[in-house]
Amino acid sequence: MDRARILSEVIYDKGQVINSPILEGFMGYNPDIPHLEYDADKAKATLDKGKWVDVDGDGVREKDNIRLSIELITSDNPEYVLTSRIIQENWREIGVDVEVGIYNIGDLESQFIKLRNFETLLFGENLGADPDPYVYWHSSQINDPGLNLSSYTNVEVDRFLEKGRRSNDVDTRIHSYLPMQEVIYDDKPAIFLYRPYYIYAANPSIQGINVDHATNPAERFLFANEWYVNTQRVWKSSEAEPAPEQPEEITVEINNQ
C-alpha cells in the first residue's frame, strides 16, 4: 500500500506514516521497526512466487481455482472512504480484487466490529495519553467489548503486555513494549497506516503555546494558563502627582480564543 500517497491525498501531509502500535514520542516507541516503502513490483514478484497468477487475463490472480479477492469494510467517514479507495487501487494494480464496503458507524459497529464479522477492516484507534496497548493486542480482548479487532493471539505478546501493565516503573514498561512491537511487526495482524495531526489555528501574537502531544482536541488547552500576548508597563499618574520612577502595576494580556 502506498502510505505516502494516502498521507498526501487524504490528510494533505498533515500527519505521519507509522509502522508500529506505539507512536513516536510516546513511552516505549521502538524506532528500529522497519519502514516498508511502497513497491508494487516486489509485491507482484511475491505473489508470483506463491503461484498466484492471472490465468484468464481479467486482471485478478487465481490459484487452485480461487480468485485472490479481499473484502475491505470501513465507515462512511470521508477520510476512511478515500483511504479505502487508494488501497483498492494499489491492490488491484498487483492483481488483488478488492471489494470495498462503506457503512455508517452504527451499522459498522453492530453488524461487523462487535461480531468480528469481517475479512479486512479499515479503522482508527485512539491510544490515549498512556500508550498501554493491552486492550488492542492482548488475546483476552478478542471478543467484544475488547478492542483486539484483529483477533490476534500471541503468547509472547500477551506476556509483554501483562508485564508492562502490572508495573509502575517506566523502564520496565519500556523494555516490555520494545520487543512486543517487534513480534507484532513479524506477525502483521494489522497494517499501520498513519497518525493524523490535530490542527488548530492560533493568532501568531500568542506566545507560550507548547502542546507536544494531544490525544483529543480539548487537550490543546491544557497549558492555556501559560499563554500570553505581551506584557506592558502601566503607569498610574495624575495632574497633581508626577509619575513614579518604578511601575506600580504590571498587566498581562491573555487571549484564549
N, C-alpha and C positions, 0 to 999 in steps of 0.2 A: 504494500500500500504506500502511496506517495504521501507521506505525512507532511512533508514540507509544502506540498500543494494544498493539502487540507488546511494547514495553518494559514497559508496565504489567502486562499479564496473564501474560506469560511469565516475567519475572525481577523482577516487583514493583518496578519502577523502580530496581533496583539495577544501574544501568548508564547508558549514554548513547547516544542516536541519533547515528549517524555519517554522513558524506557523502563521504568520500574514503578511499583506501587507506592513508594515513598518519594516525595518530591524534593528537588534540590532546595537547600536552605532549611529543611526540617530534620529533626533528630533521627539519625540512623540512615540517612540517604547514602546510597552506595554509588560513588562516581565511576566505579570500574565496570558497571554493567554496560555491555557493548551497545553501540548505537548502530542500528541496521539501516542502511540507506536503501532507497527505492531502486530495485534492479530487476526490471521485467525479464531481461534475457536470462539472468540466473534463475529466476522463478520458472521460466519455461524449461530450462535445462533440468531442473529438479523434477518437474512433472514428467518430462521425457524419460528420465532415469527410472521413475516409478511406473513406467509403462502406461501413463495416461496420454492418449493420443487422439487427435481428431480424425476419427475413421471416416465419417460421412461428409466431411467438409463443411459442416454447418457452424464452425467456429467454437464448438464446445467439445471438450475432450471426453473420451469414453474409456472404460476399462471393464472387461468382462460383462459387456452389455449394460453397464451402469453409467449414466451421464454424470459428469462432475458438476453437480448443481448444489447450491447452498441457499438457504432461506435466511435473510437478514431482516430482523424486525427492529423498529425504533419508534420513538414518539414523534408527534407532529410538530415538535419544536423546530423552527426553520433552520437552526444551526445543525441539528441532527439530520434533518432531511437532506440538506446539501452535502453533509459529510457522507451520508449513505450513498448518494448518487456518485460521488467521486470514487468511493470504494467499489461500487458496482462497475464503474468504468474501468478501474485498474484491474479488477479480477477478470472481467470479460476479455481484456486485452491479452491475457495469458491463457485463455481457453476455459475459464470457470464461469458457468452460468450462475448469476445471482438474481434471486427474486427478492425484491425489497417490499416489506410490509410496513405501512405507516399507520399508527393508531394514536388515538388521543390517550393522554396519560392514564386516565381512569381505566380504560379497557386494557391498555398495555399492562398495567399492574395487576388487575384482577384476573385476566384471562391467560396471561403469559408469565409474568415475572413471579407472582406468588406460587404458581403451579410448576415453575421451571419448565414451561411448555414452549421451548424454542430450540432452534439449532444454533443460531448466532444472534446475539443481542448487542446493539449499539446503545450505550447508556453512559451516564456520568456518575461520579461519586464525590461526595463532599467529605474530605478527610478530617475536617475539624482542626482545632489548634494543636491537639496532641495527636501525632501520627500513629496511633495504635491501630494497626491493620487487622486486628483479631477478627472483627465481625465480617470482614470481607474475604478472608482466606482460611480461617480455621474450619476443619471438617465438621465441627459441631454446628456451624452456621449454614449448612447446606439447605435446610428446609426453612420456609417462611416462619417467623419473621426475620430470620438470619439474612445476611446480605452477601453470602457466598454464592453469587449468581451463576458462577461457572460450575457449581457443584464439584469444586476442586478438593481432592483428598490427597494429602501427602503427610506421612507420619513425621518426617523430619521438619517440615514447615510447622506442623502443629506444635512440635516441641519448642522450636524457636519462639513462636508466638506466645506460648504459655510462660516461658521463662521471662520474656520481655514484659508481659502483663503483670506477673507476680512481683516484679522488682520495682522499687522506687529509685534505684541507683541508675543514673543516666548512662554511665559507662557500660553497665550490664545490659541495658536495653539496646544501646547502640550495637554492641557486639552480638546481640541476638538478631537484630534486624538486617545487619550487613549480609550474613550468609543466607538468610531467608530469601532475600531478593535474588541471589544467585540461583537458588533452587527453582524459584518461580520463573526466572528467565529461561532456565533449561527446559522446564516442563511446558511453558507457554499455555497456561489455561486461559490467558487473555492477551490481547494485543493492545498495548498502551499507545494512545494517540497524542494527546496534547493537554496542557493545562492552560486555560484562558486567564488573562489578567482581569482584575477588577479595574475598570477605567472610570475615573471621576474627574470632573473639572474643578480647578481651584484658581482663584484670582492670583496672578503672579506676584501681587504685592504681599500676599500672606506668606509669612515665614514660619519655620518650625514644624512643617508637616513632615512626619517621618514614620510612615507605616510600611514596614518591610513585608509583612505577611498579613493577609486578611482572609479569613475563612467564610465570611459573609459580608455583604455590603455595609452593614452597620458598623463594622469594626474600623472603618476609616475614620470614625470619630473618637477612637479610644484615647488619643492623646490631644484632643481638641483644646484642653486646658493649657497646652504648651504653644498653641498657635499665637502669632502676633503679627501686627502690621508694622507698627513702628512705636517708638517712644518719643515723647516730646516734653520739653521743659515748659511748664506753665507758670508764669509769674503773677502773683497777686499784687496789685498796685492800686493806688488811689491818688487823687489830686493832692490830698493833704499829706500823703505818706510816700516817700520815694521807694522804688523797687529795691528789695533786699539784694545783697550780693549773692546769696545762696537761694536756690529754688525752694519754695515752701511746699510745693505739691508736684508730683510726677504722675502723669496719666499714661495708661497703656490702652491702646485701641485694639479691640479684638473683633474680628468679623467671622462668624461661624457659618455664614451662608455658603 
